[in-house]
Structures are given as structure tokens and as C-alpha cells.
Amino acid sequence: MKNPTIIGLSEVDCLNISEKLNILLANYSVFYQNTRGAHWNIKGDQFFTLHPKFEELYNSLVLKIDEIAERILTLDSTPNHNYTDYLTLSTIKESKEVSDATKAVENILASFKVVIDLQRDLLEITERAGDEGTNSQMSDYITEQEKEVWMYNSYLGK
């Protein structure tokens, strides 16, 4: 491994962080596809409210998927890229409830909980390893997503 030496991290830490990032990548990928499904299939009087909101969310998710994969590469590992791996590693499951507004938003909130929890775990691991790059990335994601959780909860009246 050349990159860990260049960026000042140990090979063991890079492997451990990359493994956790691949789990996060899997969860983001399933979250992304579920959100696309909700965007495509949402029905009812909330269509005009949620359709563009879901598009905004999946566009944000796809950027994070790319950034996470690139961080894994920076750590000199290989990002998983197929849904077989994603479905095996992901805690987030494929959603079939994509037409009902309340169920779709509840699914999005549950997915946010999973990725935020994983990112908090990564904060601890990366802090111990001195991996400021991944740590900063996770911190930025959490800050953004906590606001999204507040907004989606507000939509549900919570």
C-alpha cells in the first residue's frame, strides 16, 4: 500500500476504515435506490411537495456515494460496486412502500438513522486513527443530515 504511507495513516487503520466505509457505501446505495423509487412512484395530494424533495435527496445521496467510494480509493482499498454486495452489507433494506407519502418519509427517516449512526461510528474510528479526511467528511454529512431529519420529521408533524 502506497497511499497510507503518503497520507500518514497506518495500513491497518486504512483497511479498517475502508471496511466500514464499504458498509456505509452499501447503505447509501440502497437508500439512494429507495429514494428514487419514492420519487418515481409517489402518489396522492403530496405528490407536488414530495416529488421534488425526493429528487433533491437522491441527488445528494448519489454525490455522497461517489465521495465515499473515492475516499475508499484514497485509503488504497477498493469500493464495492454491485448490488449483491450492497444487499449483503446494508442494514437498510429495499423498500416496497414507495407510493404512500407517510410510509415513504418514514422509510427515509429510518434510513437517515442508519447512515448517521454508521457515520458516528466512523467518527470515533477515524479520530483514533488520526484520519482527519474521513472524519471531516463524516462530520459534514452528519451536520447536513440532522437538518434533513428535522425537516422530514416536521413534515410528519413530529
trRosetta pair geometry for C-beta under 8 A, 3 or more apart (Angstrom, degrees):
i j d omega theta_ij theta_ji phi_ij phi_ji
1 4 5.0 32 130 15 125 110
1 5 7.1 145 109 -10 81 92
1 11 5.0 143 45 -117 143 104
1 14 6.7 160 179 74 156 152
1 76 4.5 110 -149 126 100 157
2 5 6.1 -67 -164 40 39 109
2 6 6.2 32 150 -18 74 113
2 76 6.7 161 49 -104 58 138
3 6 5.4 -61 -143 41 36 111
3 7 5.8 9 168 1 75 110
3 14 7.4 135 93 -134 100 154
3 74 6.3 177 -177 173 146 45
3 75 6.6 175 107 -156 133 14
3 76 3.9 -178 39 -51 118 107
4 7 6.4 -68 -137 51 26 91
4 8 7.8 -104 172 62 54 15
4 9 4.7 -92 -150 79 83 81
4 10 6.3 -7 174 139 132 11
4 11 5.1 171 60 -81 166 54
4 13 7.5 139 -140 64 124 90
4 14 4.5 -105 -87 -30 119 146
4 75 7.0 41 -75 -161 85 61
4 76 5.9 -83 -26 18 84 135
5 8 7.7 35 -179 -72 25 28
7 74 7.2 62 -45 164 160 95
7 133 7.3 -38 -173 -7 137 141
8 130 7.3 -79 123 118 105 125
9 13 5.1 -115 177 83 102 123
9 14 5.3 118 113 -58 123 94
9 75 7.3 -43 76 -131 148 86
9 129 6.1 34 -144 161 108 108
9 130 6.7 -173 -103 80 81 93
9 131 5.7 36 -102 -86 137 92
10 13 4.5 91 60 8 89 103
10 14 6.9 -154 93 -6 46 86
10 129 7.2 -122 34 -151 94 95
11 14 5.7 -55 -149 36 31 113
11 15 6.4 30 154 -18 65 105
12 15 5.9 -55 -150 36 30 110
12 16 6.3 27 154 -16 65 109
13 16 5.7 -57 -145 39 31 110
13 17 6.0 27 159 -15 68 110
13 129 3.8 137 -158 -137 134 125
13 130 7.9 8 175 42 168 79
13 131 6.7 -174 151 -45 123 119
14 17 6.0 -57 -141 41 27 107
14 18 6.0 28 159 -20 63 111
14 75 4.2 173 -157 -176 94 96
14 76 5.9 22 161 46 146 98
14 77 6.7 175 151 -32 94 107
15 18 5.8 -57 -144 38 26 112
15 19 6.4 32 155 -24 62 104
15 75 8.0 -178 -58 149 28 115
15 77 6.7 132 -113 -80 52 127
16 19 5.8 -52 -152 30 29 113
16 20 6.7 23 153 -11 62 106
16 125 6.6 -144 129 -171 113 128
16 129 7.6 -175 70 -74 119 141
17 20 5.8 -58 -152 40 34 109
17 21 6.1 35 150 -21 68 108
17 75 5.9 -137 86 -132 113 160
17 122 7.2 85 -144 -145 83 93
17 125 6.1 165 -95 128 80 122
17 126 6.1 78 -117 -86 126 85
17 129 6.4 -96 -51 32 125 168
17 131 6.0 56 -93 -17 162 175
17 134 5.8 -175 -175 4 134 175
18 21 5.4 -53 -142 38 33 114
18 22 6.4 38 155 -23 65 100
18 72 5.0 98 -140 -141 90 82
18 75 4.8 -164 -67 98 105 135
18 76 7.9 -91 -63 68 148 54
18 77 3.5 84 -162 23 159 160
19 22 5.9 -51 -153 30 29 111
19 23 7.0 30 148 -17 60 101
19 77 7.9 -120 -47 -157 54 165
20 23 5.6 -50 -156 32 38 113
20 24 6.5 38 147 -17 66 104
20 118 7.3 168 179 -173 92 94
20 121 6.8 -144 -157 112 134 111
20 122 5.5 163 132 -93 134 93
20 125 6.2 128 4 49 166 166
21 24 5.3 -51 -148 39 38 114
21 25 6.1 46 149 -25 67 103
21 68 5.7 179 -174 -173 99 95
21 71 6.1 -137 -146 95 152 111
21 72 5.0 -171 106 -77 135 95
21 75 7.5 140 17 25 150 146
21 77 8.0 136 60 70 122 137
21 79 7.6 -73 121 -107 107 90
21 122 7.2 82 -75 -116 71 136
21 134 7.2 -97 -76 -136 124 129
22 25 5.3 -45 -142 34 34 118
22 26 6.5 42 153 -23 62 99
22 72 6.4 83 -64 -111 78 143
22 77 7.7 -96 -47 129 115 134
22 79 6.4 178 -103 -139 85 57
22 80 5.1 90 -157 -3 107 107
22 85 7.7 -60 174 157 111 125
22 89 6.6 -79 131 -162 88 169
23 26 5.7 -49 -153 31 32 113
23 27 6.7 28 151 -14 63 105
23 89 5.1 -138 -117 173 64 115
23 90 7.7 157 -166 -87 63 43
23 118 6.5 -153 111 -143 105 133
24 27 5.8 -57 -151 38 33 110
24 28 6.2 34 153 -18 67 106
24 68 5.9 -140 104 -146 110 145
24 115 6.7 88 -149 -138 86 81
24 118 4.9 165 -95 137 90 137
24 119 6.9 91 -123 -70 134 70
24 122 6.9 -7 -52 -46 144 141
25 28 5.7 -54 -145 38 30 111
25 29 6.3 33 155 -24 64 107
25 65 6.5 93 -147 -143 78 70
25 68 4.8 -177 -85 119 89 132
25 69 6.2 95 -123 -69 135 74
25 72 7.1 -27 -43 -34 144 140
25 79 5.8 -176 -129 -157 172 105
25 80 6.2 155 96 50 130 93
25 86 7.6 -99 118 -106 77 92
26 29 5.8 -56 -150 32 28 112
26 30 6.7 21 156 -11 64 104
26 80 6.4 10 -69 72 93 140
26 85 6.5 -118 -99 127 116 79
26 86 4.1 173 -143 -136 81 60
26 87 7.7 -137 -168 -23 111 20
26 88 7.6 -85 -146 65 150 62
26 89 3.8 143 2 84 173 113
26 90 4.2 -141 138 -61 102 84
27 30 6.1 -56 -148 39 32 104
27 31 6.0 36 153 -20 66 111
27 89 7.6 -98 -39 117 72 90
27 90 4.8 148 -85 -133 56 87
27 91 6.0 2 -101 36 116 81
27 92 4.9 105 -148 10 79 112
27 111 7.6 161 173 -160 95 84
27 114 5.6 -148 -161 129 138 121
27 115 5.6 175 121 -83 128 84
27 118 6.3 161 32 -7 157 160
28 31 5.4 -57 -143 41 31 116
28 32 6.0 39 155 -27 66 105
28 61 5.9 174 -171 -167 90 93
28 64 5.8 -133 -146 105 145 110
28 65 5.0 -177 124 -84 127 82
28 68 6.5 148 20 13 156 154
28 115 6.4 81 -75 -109 76 131
29 32 5.6 -47 -148 31 29 116
29 33 6.7 23 156 -14 61 104
29 65 6.0 95 -79 -121 72 127
29 83 7.2 -153 138 -104 132 71
29 86 4.6 -80 80 -131 135 143
29 90 7.3 -114 60 -75 90 135
30 33 5.9 -56 -148 38 33 106
30 34 6.3 35 153 -19 66 107
30 86 5.8 165 -47 158 91 113
30 87 7.1 116 -84 -90 123 60
30 90 4.5 96 -4 -169 142 166
30 92 4.5 168 93 96 125 107
30 93 7.1 -84 172 -155 144 5
30 94 6.4 -107 -155 -74 105 60
30 111 7.9 -152 102 -128 89 119
31 34 5.9 -57 -148 38 27 112
31 35 6.3 26 154 -19 63 109
31 61 5.9 -149 106 -139 103 141
31 92 5.3 3 -61 131 80 173
31 111 4.3 134 -119 -177 105 134
31 114 7.7 -164 -70 68 122 121
31 115 6.5 -20 -44 -42 161 130
32 35 5.8 -62 -152 36 27 109
32 36 6.5 29 152 -20 65 103
32 58 5.7 99 -154 -143 71 84
32 61 4.2 -178 -93 126 88 133
32 62 5.9 103 -137 -69 135 70
32 65 6.2 -15 -46 -47 151 136
33 36 5.4 -46 -147 33 36 114
33 37 6.5 41 151 -21 63 102
33 94 7.3 -36 99 -121 121 85
34 37 5.5 -53 -153 34 33 115
34 38 6.6 32 150 -18 65 102
34 92 7.2 -111 -8 160 144 120
34 94 6.7 -177 -79 -147 97 45
34 95 4.2 76 -138 18 113 117
34 98 7.1 -156 -169 -92 66 110
34 107 6.2 -129 163 145 134 128
34 108 7.8 -176 115 -82 115 65
34 111 6.7 -176 68 -70 144 151
35 38 5.6 -49 -147 35 36 111
35 39 6.3 41 151 -21 65 104
35 54 5.5 -180 -177 -165 84 90
35 57 5.2 -123 -160 106 144 114
35 58 4.3 179 109 -74 120 95
35 61 6.3 137 36 5 150 153
35 108 6.6 77 -96 -103 95 102
35 111 7.9 -126 -51 70 100 165
36 39 5.5 -54 -149 36 32 115
36 40 6.3 26 156 -15 66 108
36 54 7.9 150 -95 155 21 110
36 58 5.2 100 -67 -123 71 155
37 40 5.9 -58 -145 40 29 107
37 41 5.8 -13 170 13 66 121
37 95 6.4 179 75 77 142 99
37 98 4.1 -91 133 -113 99 159
38 41 6.5 -78 -131 54 22 88
38 42 5.6 43 172 -57 67 99
38 50 7.4 -84 153 155 106 120
38 54 5.0 -147 100 -130 102 147
38 95 7.5 3 -52 94 98 141
38 98 4.5 -132 -84 -153 55 88
38 104 4.1 122 -134 -152 125 125
38 107 7.3 -177 -67 70 135 129
38 108 7.3 -57 6 -55 170 109
39 42 6.7 -24 -127 -6 16 110
39 51 6.2 92 -153 -150 67 58
39 54 3.7 -166 -79 113 85 124
39 55 5.3 110 -136 -64 136 68
39 58 6.2 -73 -24 -6 144 137
40 98 7.5 16 62 146 82 135
41 98 4.4 68 68 114 129 109
41 99 4.9 -76 144 -80 102 75
42 46 7.1 -85 171 96 120 90
42 47 5.5 156 116 -115 101 67
42 50 5.1 -144 -170 97 164 124
42 51 5.7 -152 60 -75 131 74
42 54 6.7 170 -26 -7 138 151
42 98 7.0 -91 -65 155 60 72
42 99 6.3 155 -120 -142 27 39
42 101 6.4 67 -155 -87 106 71
42 104 6.2 -47 -98 -16 100 170
43 47 6.4 -12 -146 -76 21 110
43 99 4.8 6 12 -172 107 95
43 100 7.7 -23 52 -75 90 37
44 47 6.1 159 67 -38 46 88
44 99 7.9 109 -12 160 102 78
44 100 7.5 47 -7 -129 142 46
44 101 5.8 -102 68 -25 132 113
46 49 4.9 -61 -165 48 71 114
46 50 5.0 46 141 -10 98 115
46 101 4.0 58 60 -104 146 153
47 50 6.5 -74 -135 48 19 93
47 51 5.4 25 175 -31 65 115
48 51 6.4 -31 -114 25 23 114
48 52 7.7 11 -179 0 49 103
49 52 7.8 -97 172 40 20 90
49 53 6.6 2 148 -9 62 125
49 155 8.0 154 145 -136 131 120
50 53 5.2 -66 -143 45 40 113
50 54 5.7 40 162 -23 77 105
50 101 5.8 -166 -30 -129 157 97
50 104 7.0 87 -179 91 147 139
50 105 7.4 -104 -119 -63 127 101
51 54 6.2 -56 -148 34 22 107
51 55 6.7 22 153 -17 59 107
52 55 5.4 -52 -148 36 39 115
52 56 6.3 45 152 -23 68 101
53 56 5.6 -49 -151 33 33 115
53 57 6.5 32 150 -18 63 105
54 57 5.5 -53 -148 37 35 113
54 58 6.3 27 157 -14 69 103
54 104 7.5 -38 -89 158 131 132
54 108 8.0 -126 -110 -81 85 141
55 58 6.1 -54 -141 39 30 102
55 59 6.3 33 157 -19 63 107
56 59 6.0 -59 -152 36 26 111
56 60 6.6 25 152 -17 62 107
57 60 5.7 -58 -153 36 33 111
57 61 6.3 32 152 -20 68 107
57 108 7.0 -25 -175 -142 166 131
57 148 7.4 111 -110 -152 102 136
58 61 5.3 -50 -142 37 39 115
58 62 6.3 41 158 -23 68 101
59 62 6.1 -50 -145 32 30 108
59 63 6.9 32 154 -18 60 104
60 63 5.9 -57 -157 34 33 112
60 64 6.6 28 150 -16 66 107
60 144 7.7 -163 -169 149 136 138
61 64 5.7 -58 -151 38 35 110
61 65 6.3 42 150 -26 68 102
62 65 5.4 -43 -147 29 36 118
62 66 6.7 36 154 -16 62 102
63 66 5.9 -56 -155 36 33 110
63 67 6.3 30 150 -17 67 109
64 67 5.5 -54 -142 40 35 112
64 68 6.1 37 158 -21 68 105
64 141 6.4 86 -127 -113 130 120
65 68 6.0 -55 -147 35 25 109
65 69 6.5 24 155 -16 61 108
66 69 5.8 -56 -148 38 30 110
66 70 6.3 27 155 -16 65 109
67 70 5.7 -56 -146 40 30 110
67 71 6.4 34 153 -23 64 103
67 137 6.6 -179 149 -151 122 126
68 71 5.6 -51 -149 32 32 112
68 72 6.6 37 151 -21 64 101
68 79 7.2 119 117 -122 79 133
68 137 7.9 149 -89 152 64 140
69 72 5.7 -50 -153 31 34 114
69 73 6.6 33 149 -16 64 104
69 79 3.8 -29 -138 -53 80 177
69 81 7.7 64 -126 -86 132 88
70 73 5.4 -51 -150 38 37 114
70 74 6.3 45 148 -25 66 101
71 74 5.3 -47 -148 32 36 117
71 75 6.5 30 152 -13 65 104
71 133 6.9 173 -136 133 103 110
71 134 5.8 112 -177 -98 135 87
71 137 6.2 -87 -83 5 150 174
72 75 5.9 -61 -153 41 31 107
72 77 5.0 -78 178 78 84 100
72 78 7.0 -13 140 113 118 10
72 79 4.2 125 68 -70 147 88
73 76 7.5 43 180 -80 37 21
73 77 7.2 -112 -88 64 28 53
73 78 7.5 44 -92 -108 70 36
73 79 6.5 -51 -43 -17 84 103
74 133 7.0 -104 123 132 149 154
75 134 7.6 20 -60 -56 127 128
80 85 4.0 -134 -166 116 135 150
80 86 6.7 169 121 -59 128 69
80 89 7.2 148 29 8 167 148
81 85 7.6 55 41 41 32 135
82 85 5.4 93 68 12 77 98
82 86 7.0 -144 106 -5 40 94
83 86 4.9 -52 -138 41 44 117
83 87 5.8 42 163 -21 75 103
84 87 6.3 -56 -145 37 23 104
84 88 6.6 21 153 -17 58 110
85 88 5.7 -62 -150 38 31 112
85 89 6.0 10 162 -4 70 115
86 89 6.2 -69 -141 47 25 97
86 90 5.4 22 168 -28 67 120
87 90 6.1 -46 -119 32 24 111
87 94 7.4 -14 -114 -33 106 106
90 93 7.3 156 114 -76 108 37
91 114 5.0 -170 83 -143 121 130
92 110 7.6 139 -118 117 89 92
92 111 5.1 49 -118 -119 134 88
92 114 5.2 -169 -56 60 94 165
92 115 7.9 -4 -39 -44 132 87
95 98 5.9 115 116 -61 109 89
95 104 7.8 109 149 -119 149 62
95 107 4.9 52 -111 -156 148 153
97 100 5.9 -39 -178 39 94 107
97 103 4.1 -82 153 144 128 136
97 104 6.7 -149 124 -67 81 59
97 107 6.3 167 78 -47 103 136
98 103 8.0 -96 -63 101 18 106
98 104 5.7 71 -144 -98 43 107
98 107 8.0 -60 -89 42 62 159
99 104 7.5 180 46 -50 13 118
100 103 4.1 53 84 23 114 112
100 104 6.3 172 82 -17 55 87
101 104 5.9 -60 -145 36 24 110
101 105 6.4 17 161 -13 63 108
102 105 6.0 -59 -148 39 29 106
102 106 6.2 29 154 -19 65 109
102 156 6.8 98 -137 -117 82 95
103 106 5.6 -53 -144 38 32 113
103 107 6.3 36 154 -22 64 105
104 107 5.7 -54 -152 34 29 113
104 108 6.5 32 149 -20 63 104
105 108 5.4 -49 -148 34 36 114
105 109 6.4 37 152 -19 66 103
105 152 5.4 178 -166 -167 99 101
105 155 5.8 -128 -143 95 155 130
105 156 5.9 -178 115 -60 136 105
106 109 5.7 -53 -149 36 32 111
106 110 6.4 33 152 -18 65 104
106 156 7.2 92 -71 -95 77 145
107 110 5.7 -52 -147 36 32 111
107 111 6.3 33 152 -20 64 106
108 111 5.6 -56 -149 37 31 113
108 112 6.5 35 151 -21 64 102
108 152 5.8 -134 99 -139 120 156
109 112 5.6 -48 -148 33 33 113
109 113 6.7 40 151 -23 62 100
109 149 6.4 96 -133 -136 83 80
109 152 5.3 -168 -72 115 95 133
109 153 6.7 98 -112 -68 135 77
109 156 7.7 -38 -36 -13 149 145
110 113 5.6 -48 -155 28 34 115
110 114 6.9 36 149 -19 63 101
111 114 5.7 -50 -154 32 37 112
111 115 6.6 23 156 -8 68 105
112 115 6.1 -61 -145 43 32 101
112 116 5.8 30 160 -18 69 111
112 145 5.6 173 -152 -178 105 113
112 148 6.5 -161 -113 98 144 112
112 149 5.2 -179 129 -82 153 99
112 152 7.5 162 -7 38 150 148
113 116 6.0 -59 -141 40 25 108
113 117 6.2 26 159 -19 63 109
113 149 7.9 98 -63 -114 67 131
114 117 6.0 -61 -151 36 25 109
114 118 6.4 22 155 -15 63 108
115 118 5.6 -53 -146 39 35 112
115 119 6.1 36 155 -20 67 107
115 141 7.6 -95 146 152 112 129
115 145 7.0 -132 94 -136 113 165
116 119 5.6 -55 -145 38 31 112
116 120 6.4 35 153 -22 65 103
116 142 5.8 100 -138 -122 86 83
116 145 5.6 -159 -79 108 104 138
116 146 7.3 103 -121 -69 139 73
116 149 7.6 -13 -41 -48 151 140
117 120 5.7 -52 -149 33 31 112
117 121 6.6 34 151 -19 63 102
118 121 5.6 -52 -153 34 34 114
118 122 6.5 34 149 -18 65 105
119 122 5.4 -50 -148 37 36 114
119 123 6.6 49 148 -29 63 95
119 138 4.3 169 -166 -159 92 99
119 141 5.5 -132 -127 86 155 124
119 142 5.3 -172 114 -63 137 98
119 145 8.0 128 27 32 156 147
120 123 5.4 -41 -153 21 36 118
120 124 7.2 36 151 -15 61 98
120 138 7.8 174 -65 162 25 124
120 142 6.9 93 -67 -100 76 140
121 124 6.0 -56 -162 33 36 109
121 125 6.5 28 148 -13 68 109
122 125 5.5 -57 -142 42 38 110
122 126 5.7 29 162 -14 73 112
122 134 6.5 -106 168 151 115 113
122 135 7.7 -168 134 -99 86 52
122 138 4.8 -170 92 -92 119 156
123 126 6.2 -60 -138 43 22 103
123 127 6.1 27 159 -24 61 109
123 135 6.0 86 -133 -139 61 79
123 138 5.3 -149 -67 106 80 137
123 139 6.6 96 -107 -67 115 80
123 142 7.7 -11 -53 -24 133 148
124 127 5.9 -55 -146 31 25 111
124 128 6.7 22 157 -15 61 106
125 128 6.1 -60 -156 36 29 108
125 129 6.3 14 153 -9 65 115
125 131 7.9 -7 117 37 75 128
126 129 5.5 -61 -141 46 35 108
126 130 8.0 -104 170 57 58 16
126 131 4.0 -90 -154 70 88 107
126 132 7.6 154 156 -67 109 17
126 134 4.5 -144 -114 87 145 108
126 135 4.0 -169 114 -65 128 86
126 138 6.9 157 21 13 147 136
127 130 7.8 35 180 -68 28 30
127 131 7.9 -75 -46 47 20 73
127 135 5.9 102 -66 -112 65 137
131 134 4.6 5 137 33 119 108
131 135 5.8 140 97 -22 72 95
132 135 5.3 -61 -138 44 31 116
132 136 5.8 35 164 -24 69 107
133 136 6.2 -57 -149 33 20 107
133 137 6.6 20 153 -18 58 109
134 137 5.5 -56 -150 36 35 116
134 138 6.3 31 155 -17 69 106
135 138 6.0 -58 -150 37 28 107
135 139 6.3 28 154 -19 64 110
136 139 5.6 -55 -145 37 31 114
136 140 6.3 33 156 -20 65 105
137 140 6.0 -57 -152 35 27 110
137 141 6.6 26 152 -18 63 107
138 141 5.6 -54 -149 35 34 113
138 142 6.3 34 154 -21 67 105
139 142 5.8 -54 -148 34 30 111
139 143 6.5 32 155 -20 64 105
140 143 5.9 -54 -150 33 30 112
140 144 6.5 25 156 -13 64 108
141 144 6.0 -63 -153 40 30 108
141 145 5.9 18 158 -14 68 117
142 145 5.9 -64 -139 44 27 106
142 146 6.2 35 162 -28 66 103
143 146 6.2 -50 -149 25 24 111
143 147 7.4 20 153 -12 55 103
144 147 6.2 -66 -168 35 33 109
144 148 6.7 29 144 -17 68 109
145 148 5.1 -49 -146 36 44 116
145 149 6.3 50 153 -24 70 98
146 149 5.6 -47 -149 31 33 114
146 150 6.7 38 150 -20 61 102
147 150 5.6 -51 -153 33 35 115
147 151 6.5 32 151 -17 66 105
148 151 5.7 -56 -150 37 34 110
148 152 6.3 26 157 -13 68 107
149 152 6.0 -57 -142 42 29 105
149 153 6.1 31 157 -18 64 110
150 153 5.8 -59 -147 39 25 111
150 154 6.3 30 153 -24 63 106
151 154 5.5 -52 -149 32 31 114
151 155 6.7 39 150 -24 63 99
152 155 5.4 -42 -152 26 37 117
152 156 6.9 29 151 -10 63 103
153 156 5.8 -60 -154 42 36 106
153 158 4.4 -83 -175 74 90 104
154 157 7.5 45 -175 -77 34 21
154 158 7.3 -102 -73 56 25 60
